[in-house]
Amino acid sequence: MDEPAEARVGRGQRPAEAMREDLELFGVVELEERIDALQAEIDRTRAQIKKKQSGRAAAEALFGRSAD
């Protein structure tokens, strides 16, 4: 018999799931670890934004910005 397939998590859904967790269940150390992990993800996300902005700026400099 086939086992039921797990539901696929949509892109970007994991942070939304984390925001709904009951923080009352966590201890202080766990909460501090959670903050560290979330801060690392924020830093990683900001770095990706900068990378994308730099790539776009380079493309606009090379090809010129299109007139609206």
Secondary structure, DSSP 8 states (H G I E B T S, - for coil): ----------TTHHHHHHHTS-GGGS-HHHHHHHHHHHHHHHHHHHHHHHHHHHHHHHHHHHH-----
